[in-house]
Amino acid sequence: MTEDIVIEILKESFYTTFVVLLPILSVGLIIGIAISIFQAATSIQEITLTFVPKILASMVAIIFLLPWMMDKIITFTIKMLTMFNSILK
């Protein structure tokens, strides 16, 4: 296994991880900003007000995006297994 192959594997791994996690993290970020603006406007500083909606929104995003996420991960796995198979031959 050469350095180029290792770099390609790492690059593909990081890219796939980034692409799969970005929508979920974006939903949490948007909900967090909206709640922070609401808290600043109303002077309510309840700590659970930030965590519960973010967790619920993240769970809903995961449920809706799960087929797409699985497709990306399966495609990545097939690509890696094909690459490993060609290296071993």
PDB file of N, CA, C and O in Angstrom:
ATOM      1  N   MET A   1       0.849  -1.169   0.000  1.00  0.00           N
ATOM      2  CA  MET A   1       0.000   0.000   0.000  1.00  0.00           C
ATOM      3  C   MET A   1       0.894   1.231   0.000  1.00  0.00           C
ATOM      4  O   MET A   1       1.720   1.414   0.895  1.00  0.00           O
ATOM      5  N   THR A   2       0.722   2.061  -1.000  1.00  0.00           N
ATOM      6  CA  THR A   2       1.557   3.252  -1.118  1.00  0.00           C
ATOM      7  C   THR A   2       0.926   4.430  -0.388  1.00  0.00           C
ATOM      8  O   THR A   2      -0.215   4.371   0.069  1.00  0.00           O
ATOM      9  N   GLU A   3       1.706   5.502  -0.295  1.00  0.00           N
ATOM     10  CA  GLU A   3       1.205   6.711   0.363  1.00  0.00           C
ATOM     11  C   GLU A   3       0.020   7.302  -0.386  1.00  0.00           C
ATOM     12  O   GLU A   3      -0.903   7.831   0.233  1.00  0.00           O
ATOM     13  N   ASP A   4       0.036   7.218  -1.692  1.00  0.00           N
ATOM     14  CA  ASP A   4      -1.058   7.773  -2.499  1.00  0.00           C
ATOM     15  C   ASP A   4      -2.381   7.077  -2.202  1.00  0.00           C
ATOM     16  O   ASP A   4      -3.427   7.722  -2.133  1.00  0.00           O
ATOM     17  N   ILE A   5      -2.334   5.787  -2.029  1.00  0.00           N
ATOM     18  CA  ILE A   5      -3.553   5.034  -1.732  1.00  0.00           C
ATOM     19  C   ILE A   5      -4.082   5.394  -0.348  1.00  0.00           C
ATOM     20  O   ILE A   5      -5.286   5.570  -0.158  1.00  0.00           O
ATOM     21  N   VAL A   6      -3.176   5.502   0.610  1.00  0.00           N
ATOM     22  CA  VAL A   6      -3.587   5.866   1.971  1.00  0.00           C
ATOM     23  C   VAL A   6      -4.192   7.262   1.990  1.00  0.00           C
ATOM     24  O   VAL A   6      -5.211   7.490   2.642  1.00  0.00           O
ATOM     25  N   ILE A   7      -3.577   8.185   1.285  1.00  0.00           N
ATOM     26  CA  ILE A   7      -4.106   9.553   1.213  1.00  0.00           C
ATOM     27  C   ILE A   7      -5.471   9.565   0.536  1.00  0.00           C
ATOM     28  O   ILE A   7      -6.369  10.283   0.976  1.00  0.00           O
ATOM     29  N   GLU A   8      -5.640   8.791  -0.513  1.00  0.00           N
ATOM     30  CA  GLU A   8      -6.938   8.700  -1.201  1.00  0.00           C
ATOM     31  C   GLU A   8      -8.020   8.137  -0.280  1.00  0.00           C
ATOM     32  O   GLU A   8      -9.147   8.631  -0.267  1.00  0.00           O
ATOM     33  N   ILE A   9      -7.676   7.111   0.483  1.00  0.00           N
ATOM     34  CA  ILE A   9      -8.633   6.510   1.421  1.00  0.00           C
ATOM     35  C   ILE A   9      -9.031   7.518   2.494  1.00  0.00           C
ATOM     36  O   ILE A   9     -10.215   7.671   2.795  1.00  0.00           O
ATOM     37  N   LEU A  10      -8.051   8.203   3.069  1.00  0.00           N
ATOM     38  CA  LEU A  10      -8.350   9.193   4.101  1.00  0.00           C
ATOM     39  C   LEU A  10      -9.163  10.355   3.553  1.00  0.00           C
ATOM     40  O   LEU A  10     -10.096  10.829   4.202  1.00  0.00           O
ATOM     41  N   LYS A  11      -8.809  10.814   2.353  1.00  0.00           N
ATOM     42  CA  LYS A  11      -9.538  11.920   1.743  1.00  0.00           C
ATOM     43  C   LYS A  11     -10.999  11.540   1.508  1.00  0.00           C
ATOM     44  O   LYS A  11     -11.909  12.311   1.813  1.00  0.00           O
ATOM     45  N   GLU A  12     -11.208  10.359   0.970  1.00  0.00           N
ATOM     46  CA  GLU A  12     -12.573   9.888   0.706  1.00  0.00           C
ATOM     47  C   GLU A  12     -13.352   9.682   2.009  1.00  0.00           C
ATOM     48  O   GLU A  12     -14.546   9.974   2.074  1.00  0.00           O
ATOM     49  N   SER A  13     -12.682   9.185   3.031  1.00  0.00           N
ATOM     50  CA  SER A  13     -13.333   8.965   4.328  1.00  0.00           C
ATOM     51  C   SER A  13     -13.774  10.272   4.958  1.00  0.00           C
ATOM     52  O   SER A  13     -14.910  10.393   5.417  1.00  0.00           O
ATOM     53  N   PHE A  14     -12.876  11.255   4.983  1.00  0.00           N
ATOM     54  CA  PHE A  14     -13.214  12.545   5.573  1.00  0.00           C
ATOM     55  C   PHE A  14     -14.316  13.251   4.776  1.00  0.00           C
ATOM     56  O   PHE A  14     -15.218  13.854   5.357  1.00  0.00           O
ATOM     57  N   TYR A  15     -14.237  13.172   3.460  1.00  0.00           N
ATOM     58  CA  TYR A  15     -15.253  13.816   2.630  1.00  0.00           C
ATOM     59  C   TYR A  15     -16.628  13.190   2.859  1.00  0.00           C
ATOM     60  O   TYR A  15     -17.621  13.902   3.009  1.00  0.00           O
ATOM     61  N   THR A  16     -16.684  11.862   2.887  1.00  0.00           N
ATOM     62  CA  THR A  16     -17.966  11.187   3.096  1.00  0.00           C
ATOM     63  C   THR A  16     -18.535  11.516   4.474  1.00  0.00           C
ATOM     64  O   THR A  16     -19.733  11.766   4.607  1.00  0.00           O
ATOM     65  N   THR A  17     -17.687  11.517   5.493  1.00  0.00           N
ATOM     66  CA  THR A  17     -18.133  11.875   6.839  1.00  0.00           C
ATOM     67  C   THR A  17     -18.678  13.293   6.875  1.00  0.00           C
ATOM     68  O   THR A  17     -19.724  13.545   7.473  1.00  0.00           O
ATOM     69  N   PHE A  18     -17.975  14.218   6.238  1.00  0.00           N
ATOM     70  CA  PHE A  18     -18.403  15.611   6.196  1.00  0.00           C
ATOM     71  C   PHE A  18     -19.746  15.759   5.493  1.00  0.00           C
ATOM     72  O   PHE A  18     -20.632  16.459   5.984  1.00  0.00           O
ATOM     73  N   VAL A  19     -19.898  15.107   4.352  1.00  0.00           N
ATOM     74  CA  VAL A  19     -21.132  15.224   3.569  1.00  0.00           C
ATOM     75  C   VAL A  19     -22.321  14.610   4.319  1.00  0.00           C
ATOM     76  O   VAL A  19     -23.430  15.140   4.261  1.00  0.00           O
ATOM     77  N   VAL A  20     -22.093  13.506   5.017  1.00  0.00           N
ATOM     78  CA  VAL A  20     -23.189  12.840   5.727  1.00  0.00           C
ATOM     79  C   VAL A  20     -23.603  13.637   6.969  1.00  0.00           C
ATOM     80  O   VAL A  20     -24.791  13.712   7.283  1.00  0.00           O
ATOM     81  N   LEU A  21     -22.649  14.224   7.667  1.00  0.00           N
ATOM     82  CA  LEU A  21     -22.972  14.917   8.916  1.00  0.00           C
ATOM     83  C   LEU A  21     -23.391  16.373   8.735  1.00  0.00           C
ATOM     84  O   LEU A  21     -24.040  16.938   9.615  1.00  0.00           O
ATOM     85  N   LEU A  22     -23.038  16.977   7.631  1.00  0.00           N
ATOM     86  CA  LEU A  22     -23.332  18.396   7.433  1.00  0.00           C
ATOM     87  C   LEU A  22     -24.811  18.762   7.552  1.00  0.00           C
ATOM     88  O   LEU A  22     -25.116  19.751   8.218  1.00  0.00           O
ATOM     89  N   PRO A  23     -25.745  18.030   6.951  1.00  0.00           N
ATOM     90  CA  PRO A  23     -27.155  18.426   7.101  1.00  0.00           C
ATOM     91  C   PRO A  23     -27.650  18.377   8.547  1.00  0.00           C
ATOM     92  O   PRO A  23     -28.410  19.247   8.972  1.00  0.00           O
ATOM     93  N   ILE A  24     -27.226  17.374   9.295  1.00  0.00           N
ATOM     94  CA  ILE A  24     -27.677  17.252  10.687  1.00  0.00           C
ATOM     95  C   ILE A  24     -27.097  18.381  11.533  1.00  0.00           C
ATOM     96  O   ILE A  24     -27.804  18.980  12.343  1.00  0.00           O
ATOM     97  N   LEU A  25     -25.817  18.668  11.346  1.00  0.00           N
ATOM     98  CA  LEU A  25     -25.195  19.760  12.087  1.00  0.00           C
ATOM     99  C   LEU A  25     -25.787  21.108  11.696  1.00  0.00           C
ATOM    100  O   LEU A  25     -25.908  21.999  12.538  1.00  0.00           O
ATOM    101  N   SER A  26     -26.155  21.265  10.432  1.00  0.00           N
ATOM    102  CA  SER A  26     -26.773  22.518   9.980  1.00  0.00           C
ATOM    103  C   SER A  26     -28.127  22.743  10.628  1.00  0.00           C
ATOM    104  O   SER A  26     -28.459  23.863  11.018  1.00  0.00           O
ATOM    105  N   VAL A  27     -28.901  21.683  10.741  1.00  0.00           N
ATOM    106  CA  VAL A  27     -30.211  21.798  11.406  1.00  0.00           C
ATOM    107  C   VAL A  27     -30.016  22.218  12.860  1.00  0.00           C
ATOM    108  O   VAL A  27     -30.714  23.108  13.345  1.00  0.00           O
ATOM    109  N   GLY A  28     -29.083  21.592  13.553  1.00  0.00           N
ATOM    110  CA  GLY A  28     -28.809  21.968  14.948  1.00  0.00           C
ATOM    111  C   GLY A  28     -28.337  23.399  15.073  1.00  0.00           C
ATOM    112  O   GLY A  28     -28.714  24.096  16.015  1.00  0.00           O
ATOM    113  N   LEU A  29     -27.509  23.851  14.127  1.00  0.00           N
ATOM    114  CA  LEU A  29     -27.012  25.227  14.148  1.00  0.00           C
ATOM    115  C   LEU A  29     -28.139  26.227  13.936  1.00  0.00           C
ATOM    116  O   LEU A  29     -28.221  27.230  14.645  1.00  0.00           O
ATOM    117  N   ILE A  30     -28.998  25.964  12.973  1.00  0.00           N
ATOM    118  CA  ILE A  30     -30.102  26.885  12.673  1.00  0.00           C
ATOM    119  C   ILE A  30     -31.077  26.957  13.850  1.00  0.00           C
ATOM    120  O   ILE A  30     -31.509  28.044  14.231  1.00  0.00           O
ATOM    121  N   ILE A  31     -31.419  25.817  14.419  1.00  0.00           N
ATOM    122  CA  ILE A  31     -32.318  25.803  15.581  1.00  0.00           C
ATOM    123  C   ILE A  31     -31.664  26.516  16.763  1.00  0.00           C
ATOM    124  O   ILE A  31     -32.328  27.270  17.475  1.00  0.00           O
ATOM    125  N   GLY A  32     -30.371  26.286  16.976  1.00  0.00           N
ATOM    126  CA  GLY A  32     -29.656  26.937  18.072  1.00  0.00           C
ATOM    127  C   GLY A  32     -29.639  28.447  17.935  1.00  0.00           C
ATOM    128  O   GLY A  32     -29.843  29.164  18.914  1.00  0.00           O
ATOM    129  N   ILE A  33     -29.396  28.934  16.726  1.00  0.00           N
ATOM    130  CA  ILE A  33     -29.390  30.385  16.504  1.00  0.00           C
ATOM    131  C   ILE A  33     -30.775  30.965  16.713  1.00  0.00           C
ATOM    132  O   ILE A  33     -30.912  32.022  17.329  1.00  0.00           O
ATOM    133  N   ALA A  34     -31.809  30.295  16.211  1.00  0.00           N
ATOM    134  CA  ALA A  34     -33.183  30.787  16.385  1.00  0.00           C
ATOM    135  C   ALA A  34     -33.555  30.848  17.862  1.00  0.00           C
ATOM    136  O   ALA A  34     -34.173  31.816  18.306  1.00  0.00           O
ATOM    137  N   ILE A  35     -33.188  29.835  18.618  1.00  0.00           N
ATOM    138  CA  ILE A  35     -33.507  29.826  20.047  1.00  0.00           C
ATOM    139  C   ILE A  35     -32.703  30.881  20.793  1.00  0.00           C
ATOM    140  O   ILE A  35     -33.215  31.500  21.726  1.00  0.00           O
ATOM    141  N   SER A  36     -31.454  31.096  20.398  1.00  0.00           N
ATOM    142  CA  SER A  36     -30.636  32.138  21.039  1.00  0.00           C
ATOM    143  C   SER A  36     -31.229  33.516  20.802  1.00  0.00           C
ATOM    144  O   SER A  36     -31.248  34.353  21.705  1.00  0.00           O
ATOM    145  N   ILE A  37     -31.712  33.753  19.591  1.00  0.00           N
ATOM    146  CA  ILE A  37     -32.361  35.037  19.300  1.00  0.00           C
ATOM    147  C   ILE A  37     -33.627  35.185  20.134  1.00  0.00           C
ATOM    148  O   ILE A  37     -33.901  36.258  20.671  1.00  0.00           O
ATOM    149  N   PHE A  38     -34.402  34.101  20.241  1.00  0.00           N
ATOM    150  CA  PHE A  38     -35.614  34.130  21.067  1.00  0.00           C
ATOM    151  C   PHE A  38     -35.266  34.402  22.528  1.00  0.00           C
ATOM    152  O   PHE A  38     -35.934  35.201  23.185  1.00  0.00           O
ATOM    153  N   GLN A  39     -34.233  33.747  23.038  1.00  0.00           N
ATOM    154  CA  GLN A  39     -33.834  33.954  24.439  1.00  0.00           C
ATOM    155  C   GLN A  39     -33.343  35.377  24.675  1.00  0.00           C
ATOM    156  O   GLN A  39     -33.634  35.968  25.715  1.00  0.00           O
ATOM    157  N   ALA A  40     -32.604  35.928  23.723  1.00  0.00           N
ATOM    158  CA  ALA A  40     -32.117  37.295  23.877  1.00  0.00           C
ATOM    159  C   ALA A  40     -33.269  38.299  23.836  1.00  0.00           C
ATOM    160  O   ALA A  40     -33.244  39.308  24.541  1.00  0.00           O
ATOM    161  N   ALA A  41     -34.274  38.021  23.013  1.00  0.00           N
ATOM    162  CA  ALA A  41     -35.405  38.939  22.896  1.00  0.00           C
ATOM    163  C   ALA A  41     -36.315  38.892  24.111  1.00  0.00           C
ATOM    164  O   ALA A  41     -36.902  39.906  24.488  1.00  0.00           O
ATOM    165  N   THR A  42     -36.438  37.722  24.728  1.00  0.00           N
ATOM    166  CA  THR A  42     -37.364  37.581  25.850  1.00  0.00           C
ATOM    167  C   THR A  42     -36.678  37.527  27.209  1.00  0.00           C
ATOM    168  O   THR A  42     -37.362  37.481  28.232  1.00  0.00           O
ATOM    169  N   SER A  43     -35.374  37.531  27.251  1.00  0.00           N
ATOM    170  CA  SER A  43     -34.582  37.438  28.488  1.00  0.00           C
ATOM    171  C   SER A  43     -34.856  36.154  29.266  1.00  0.00           C
ATOM    172  O   SER A  43     -34.683  36.121  30.485  1.00  0.00           O
ATOM    173  N   ILE A  44     -35.278  35.113  28.583  1.00  0.00           N
ATOM    174  CA  ILE A  44     -35.453  33.800  29.207  1.00  0.00           C
ATOM    175  C   ILE A  44     -34.125  33.064  29.083  1.00  0.00           C
ATOM    176  O   ILE A  44     -33.612  32.908  27.975  1.00  0.00           O
ATOM    177  N   GLN A  45     -33.564  32.613  30.189  1.00  0.00           N
ATOM    178  CA  GLN A  45     -32.272  31.943  30.165  1.00  0.00           C
ATOM    179  C   GLN A  45     -32.393  30.510  30.674  1.00  0.00           C
ATOM    180  O   GLN A  45     -31.569  30.069  31.476  1.00  0.00           O
ATOM    181  N   GLU A  46     -33.384  29.799  30.230  1.00  0.00           N
ATOM    182  CA  GLU A  46     -33.580  28.401  30.615  1.00  0.00           C
ATOM    183  C   GLU A  46     -32.673  27.527  29.762  1.00  0.00           C
ATOM    184  O   GLU A  46     -32.736  27.587  28.534  1.00  0.00           O
ATOM    185  N   ILE A  47     -31.826  26.712  30.398  1.00  0.00           N
ATOM    186  CA  ILE A  47     -30.834  25.912  29.685  1.00  0.00           C
ATOM    187  C   ILE A  47     -31.485  24.799  28.858  1.00  0.00           C
ATOM    188  O   ILE A  47     -30.991  24.457  27.783  1.00  0.00           O
ATOM    189  N   THR A  48     -32.578  24.239  29.348  1.00  0.00           N
ATOM    190  CA  THR A  48     -33.221  23.154  28.598  1.00  0.00           C
ATOM    191  C   THR A  48     -33.917  23.674  27.340  1.00  0.00           C
ATOM    192  O   THR A  48     -34.236  22.899  26.438  1.00  0.00           O
ATOM    193  N   LEU A  49     -34.150  24.968  27.282  1.00  0.00           N
ATOM    194  CA  LEU A  49     -34.790  25.555  26.108  1.00  0.00           C
ATOM    195  C   LEU A  49     -33.908  25.437  24.866  1.00  0.00           C
ATOM    196  O   LEU A  49     -34.412  25.437  23.743  1.00  0.00           O
ATOM    197  N   THR A  50     -32.608  25.337  25.064  1.00  0.00           N
ATOM    198  CA  THR A  50     -31.721  25.202  23.909  1.00  0.00           C
ATOM    199  C   THR A  50     -31.503  23.738  23.520  1.00  0.00           C
ATOM    200  O   THR A  50     -31.446  23.419  22.333  1.00  0.00           O
ATOM    201  N   PHE A  51     -31.383  22.848  24.502  1.00  0.00           N
ATOM    202  CA  PHE A  51     -31.008  21.470  24.199  1.00  0.00           C
ATOM    203  C   PHE A  51     -32.151  20.634  23.647  1.00  0.00           C
ATOM    204  O   PHE A  51     -31.958  19.901  22.677  1.00  0.00           O
ATOM    205  N   VAL A  52     -33.310  20.722  24.226  1.00  0.00           N
ATOM    206  CA  VAL A  52     -34.423  19.857  23.813  1.00  0.00           C
ATOM    207  C   VAL A  52     -34.832  20.099  22.361  1.00  0.00           C
ATOM    208  O   VAL A  52     -34.952  19.128  21.614  1.00  0.00           O
ATOM    209  N   PRO A  53     -35.052  21.329  21.922  1.00  0.00           N
ATOM    210  CA  PRO A  53     -35.402  21.515  20.497  1.00  0.00           C
ATOM    211  C   PRO A  53     -34.296  21.079  19.537  1.00  0.00           C
ATOM    212  O   PRO A  53     -34.582  20.551  18.462  1.00  0.00           O
ATOM    213  N   LYS A  54     -33.019  21.299  19.923  1.00  0.00           N
ATOM    214  CA  LYS A  54     -31.921  20.871  19.051  1.00  0.00           C
ATOM    215  C   LYS A  54     -31.882  19.358  18.919  1.00  0.00           C
ATOM    216  O   LYS A  54     -31.661  18.830  17.829  1.00  0.00           O
ATOM    217  N   ILE A  55     -32.097  18.665  20.022  1.00  0.00           N
ATOM    218  CA  ILE A  55     -32.096  17.201  19.987  1.00  0.00           C
ATOM    219  C   ILE A  55     -33.268  16.687  19.150  1.00  0.00           C
ATOM    220  O   ILE A  55     -33.102  15.784  18.331  1.00  0.00           O
ATOM    221  N   LEU A  56     -34.446  17.263  19.358  1.00  0.00           N
ATOM    222  CA  LEU A  56     -35.622  16.836  18.591  1.00  0.00           C
ATOM    223  C   LEU A  56     -35.457  17.123  17.096  1.00  0.00           C
ATOM    224  O   LEU A  56     -35.789  16.285  16.257  1.00  0.00           O
ATOM    225  N   ALA A  57     -34.944  18.306  16.771  1.00  0.00           N
ATOM    226  CA  ALA A  57     -34.750  18.655  15.358  1.00  0.00           C
ATOM    227  C   ALA A  57     -33.692  17.761  14.721  1.00  0.00           C
ATOM    228  O   ALA A  57     -33.823  17.373  13.560  1.00  0.00           O
ATOM    229  N   SER A  58     -32.651  17.436  15.471  1.00  0.00           N
ATOM    230  CA  SER A  58     -31.622  16.539  14.938  1.00  0.00           C
ATOM    231  C   SER A  58     -32.181  15.141  14.698  1.00  0.00           C
ATOM    232  O   SER A  58     -31.859  14.509  13.691  1.00  0.00           O
ATOM    233  N   MET A  59     -33.013  14.655  15.613  1.00  0.00           N
ATOM    234  CA  MET A  59     -33.623  13.338  15.425  1.00  0.00           C
ATOM    235  C   MET A  59     -34.543  13.322  14.205  1.00  0.00           C
ATOM    236  O   MET A  59     -34.543  12.360  13.438  1.00  0.00           O
ATOM    237  N   VAL A  60     -35.316  14.374  14.027  1.00  0.00           N
ATOM    238  CA  VAL A  60     -36.203  14.458  12.857  1.00  0.00           C
ATOM    239  C   VAL A  60     -35.382  14.510  11.570  1.00  0.00           C
ATOM    240  O   VAL A  60     -35.730  13.868  10.579  1.00  0.00           O
ATOM    241  N   ALA A  61     -34.286  15.280  11.589  1.00  0.00           N
ATOM    242  CA  ALA A  61     -33.417  15.352  10.403  1.00  0.00           C
ATOM    243  C   ALA A  61     -32.808  13.993  10.093  1.00  0.00           C
ATOM    244  O   ALA A  61     -32.727  13.606   8.927  1.00  0.00           O
ATOM    245  N   ILE A  62     -32.382  13.269  11.108  1.00  0.00           N
ATOM    246  CA  ILE A  62     -31.810  11.936  10.894  1.00  0.00           C
ATOM    247  C   ILE A  62     -32.852  10.996  10.303  1.00  0.00           C
ATOM    248  O   ILE A  62     -32.553  10.231   9.386  1.00  0.00           O
ATOM    249  N   ILE A  63     -34.071  11.050  10.825  1.00  0.00           N
ATOM    250  CA  ILE A  63     -35.130  10.167  10.323  1.00  0.00           C
ATOM    251  C   ILE A  63     -35.423  10.453   8.847  1.00  0.00           C
ATOM    252  O   ILE A  63     -35.563   9.528   8.048  1.00  0.00           O
ATOM    253  N   PHE A  64     -35.513  11.738   8.490  1.00  0.00           N
ATOM    254  CA  PHE A  64     -35.823  12.076   7.099  1.00  0.00           C
ATOM    255  C   PHE A  64     -34.643  11.851   6.157  1.00  0.00           C
ATOM    256  O   PHE A  64     -34.840  11.508   4.991  1.00  0.00           O
ATOM    257  N   LEU A  65     -33.421  12.040   6.650  1.00  0.00           N
ATOM    258  CA  LEU A  65     -32.244  11.924   5.796  1.00  0.00           C
ATOM    259  C   LEU A  65     -31.594  10.547   5.827  1.00  0.00           C
ATOM    260  O   LEU A  65     -30.597  10.324   5.140  1.00  0.00           O
ATOM    261  N   LEU A  66     -32.139   9.622   6.612  1.00  0.00           N
ATOM    262  CA  LEU A  66     -31.513   8.309   6.753  1.00  0.00           C
ATOM    263  C   LEU A  66     -31.360   7.569   5.428  1.00  0.00           C
ATOM    264  O   LEU A  66     -30.294   6.993   5.207  1.00  0.00           O
ATOM    265  N   PRO A  67     -32.345   7.541   4.530  1.00  0.00           N
ATOM    266  CA  PRO A  67     -32.124   6.841   3.253  1.00  0.00           C
ATOM    267  C   PRO A  67     -30.971   7.442   2.441  1.00  0.00           C
ATOM    268  O   PRO A  67     -30.160   6.711   1.872  1.00  0.00           O
ATOM    269  N   TRP A  68     -30.907   8.754   2.392  1.00  0.00           N
ATOM    270  CA  TRP A  68     -29.823   9.420   1.674  1.00  0.00           C
ATOM    271  C   TRP A  68     -28.467   9.140   2.325  1.00  0.00           C
ATOM    272  O   TRP A  68     -27.481   8.877   1.636  1.00  0.00           O
ATOM    273  N   MET A  69     -28.427   9.200   3.663  1.00  0.00           N
ATOM    274  CA  MET A  69     -27.182   8.935   4.385  1.00  0.00           C
ATOM    275  C   MET A  69     -26.717   7.497   4.158  1.00  0.00           C
ATOM    276  O   MET A  69     -25.530   7.250   3.944  1.00  0.00           O
ATOM    277  N   MET A  70     -27.644   6.561   4.204  1.00  0.00           N
ATOM    278  CA  MET A  70     -27.278   5.158   3.983  1.00  0.00           C
ATOM    279  C   MET A  70     -26.772   4.948   2.563  1.00  0.00           C
ATOM    280  O   MET A  70     -25.841   4.171   2.347  1.00  0.00           O
ATOM    281  N   ASP A  71     -27.369   5.626   1.599  1.00  0.00           N
ATOM    282  CA  ASP A  71     -26.901   5.515   0.217  1.00  0.00           C
ATOM    283  C   ASP A  71     -25.464   6.007   0.094  1.00  0.00           C
ATOM    284  O   ASP A  71     -24.643   5.367  -0.563  1.00  0.00           O
ATOM    285  N   LYS A  72     -25.156   7.137   0.721  1.00  0.00           N
ATOM    286  CA  LYS A  72     -23.791   7.669   0.676  1.00  0.00           C
ATOM    287  C   LYS A  72     -22.807   6.713   1.346  1.00  0.00           C
ATOM    288  O   LYS A  72     -21.721   6.471   0.820  1.00  0.00           O
ATOM    289  N   ILE A  73     -23.179   6.173   2.494  1.00  0.00           N
ATOM    290  CA  ILE A  73     -22.279   5.281   3.222  1.00  0.00           C
ATOM    291  C   ILE A  73     -22.093   3.963   2.478  1.00  0.00           C
ATOM    292  O   ILE A  73     -20.982   3.434   2.432  1.00  0.00           O
ATOM    293  N   ILE A  74     -23.156   3.429   1.899  1.00  0.00           N
ATOM    294  CA  ILE A  74     -23.049   2.180   1.131  1.00  0.00           C
ATOM    295  C   ILE A  74     -22.184   2.396  -0.105  1.00  0.00           C
ATOM    296  O   ILE A  74     -21.365   1.542  -0.444  1.00  0.00           O
ATOM    297  N   THR A  75     -22.358   3.526  -0.780  1.00  0.00           N
ATOM    298  CA  THR A  75     -21.525   3.838  -1.950  1.00  0.00           C
ATOM    299  C   THR A  75     -20.059   3.933  -1.547  1.00  0.00           C
ATOM    300  O   THR A  75     -19.184   3.423  -2.247  1.00  0.00           O
ATOM    301  N   PHE A  76     -19.790   4.583  -0.422  1.00  0.00           N
ATOM    302  CA  PHE A  76     -18.415   4.691   0.077  1.00  0.00           C
ATOM    303  C   PHE A  76     -17.846   3.317   0.402  1.00  0.00           C
ATOM    304  O   PHE A  76     -16.699   3.029   0.059  1.00  0.00           O
ATOM    305  N   THR A  77     -18.626   2.469   1.054  1.00  0.00           N
ATOM    306  CA  THR A  77     -18.161   1.134   1.431  1.00  0.00           C
ATOM    307  C   THR A  77     -17.849   0.295   0.198  1.00  0.00           C
ATOM    308  O   THR A  77     -16.825  -0.387   0.151  1.00  0.00           O
ATOM    309  N   ILE A  78     -18.718   0.341  -0.789  1.00  0.00           N
ATOM    310  CA  ILE A  78     -18.483  -0.413  -2.028  1.00  0.00           C
ATOM    311  C   ILE A  78     -17.210   0.083  -2.721  1.00  0.00           C
ATOM    312  O   ILE A  78     -16.416  -0.713  -3.223  1.00  0.00           O
ATOM    313  N   LYS A  79     -17.028   1.399  -2.742  1.00  0.00           N
ATOM    314  CA  LYS A  79     -15.830   1.960  -3.366  1.00  0.00           C
ATOM    315  C   LYS A  79     -14.567   1.502  -2.633  1.00  0.00           C
ATOM    316  O   LYS A  79     -13.577   1.137  -3.268  1.00  0.00           O
ATOM    317  N   MET A  80     -14.601   1.520  -1.294  1.00  0.00           N
ATOM    318  CA  MET A  80     -13.431   1.099  -0.514  1.00  0.00           C
ATOM    319  C   MET A  80     -13.158  -0.397  -0.691  1.00  0.00           C
ATOM    320  O   MET A  80     -12.004  -0.798  -0.845  1.00  0.00           O
ATOM    321  N   LEU A  81     -14.191  -1.211  -0.672  1.00  0.00           N
ATOM    322  CA  LEU A  81     -13.989  -2.653  -0.849  1.00  0.00           C
ATOM    323  C   LEU A  81     -13.458  -2.974  -2.240  1.00  0.00           C
ATOM    324  O   LEU A  81     -12.627  -3.867  -2.402  1.00  0.00           O
ATOM    325  N   THR A  82     -13.935  -2.250  -3.235  1.00  0.00           N
ATOM    326  CA  THR A  82     -13.418  -2.432  -4.586  1.00  0.00           C
ATOM    327  C   THR A  82     -11.949  -2.023  -4.669  1.00  0.00           C
ATOM    328  O   THR A  82     -11.143  -2.695  -5.312  1.00  0.00           O
ATOM    329  N   MET A  83     -11.616  -0.925  -4.018  1.00  0.00           N
ATOM    330  CA  MET A  83     -10.239  -0.464  -4.000  1.00  0.00           C
ATOM    331  C   MET A  83      -9.336  -1.474  -3.285  1.00  0.00           C
ATOM    332  O   MET A  83      -8.244  -1.775  -3.767  1.00  0.00           O
ATOM    333  N   PHE A  84      -9.778  -1.990  -2.154  1.00  0.00           N
ATOM    334  CA  PHE A  84      -8.992  -2.970  -1.416  1.00  0.00           C
ATOM    335  C   PHE A  84      -8.821  -4.261  -2.219  1.00  0.00           C
ATOM    336  O   PHE A  84      -7.761  -4.885  -2.197  1.00  0.00           O
ATOM    337  N   ASN A  85      -9.865  -4.641  -2.915  1.00  0.00           N
ATOM    338  CA  ASN A  85      -9.807  -5.856  -3.739  1.00  0.00           C
ATOM    339  C   ASN A  85      -8.784  -5.695  -4.872  1.00  0.00           C
ATOM    340  O   ASN A  85      -8.045  -6.628  -5.185  1.00  0.00           O
ATOM    341  N   SER A  86      -8.750  -4.511  -5.478  1.00  0.00           N
ATOM    342  CA  SER A  86      -7.793  -4.278  -6.564  1.00  0.00           C
ATOM    343  C   SER A  86      -6.361  -4.177  -6.033  1.00  0.00           C
ATOM    344  O   SER A  86      -5.416  -4.511  -6.747  1.00  0.00           O
ATOM    345  N   ILE A  87      -6.194  -3.727  -4.804  1.00  0.00           N
ATOM    346  CA  ILE A  87      -4.860  -3.641  -4.209  1.00  0.00           C
ATOM    347  C   ILE A  87      -4.319  -5.032  -3.907  1.00  0.00           C
ATOM    348  O   ILE A  87      -3.138  -5.304  -4.122  1.00  0.00           O
ATOM    349  N   LEU A  88      -5.164  -5.894  -3.418  1.00  0.00           N
ATOM    350  CA  LEU A  88      -4.733  -7.242  -3.019  1.00  0.00           C
ATOM    351  C   LEU A  88      -4.407  -8.131  -4.205  1.00  0.00           C
ATOM    352  O   LEU A  88      -3.689  -9.119  -4.049  1.00  0.00           O
ATOM    353  N   LYS A  89      -4.911  -7.809  -5.376  1.00  0.00           N
ATOM    354  CA  LYS A  89      -4.649  -8.670  -6.548  1.00  0.00           C
ATOM    355  C   LYS A  89      -3.287  -8.437  -7.107  1.00  0.00           C
ATOM    356  O   LYS A  89      -2.905  -9.073  -8.089  1.00  0.00           O
TER     357      LYS A  89
END
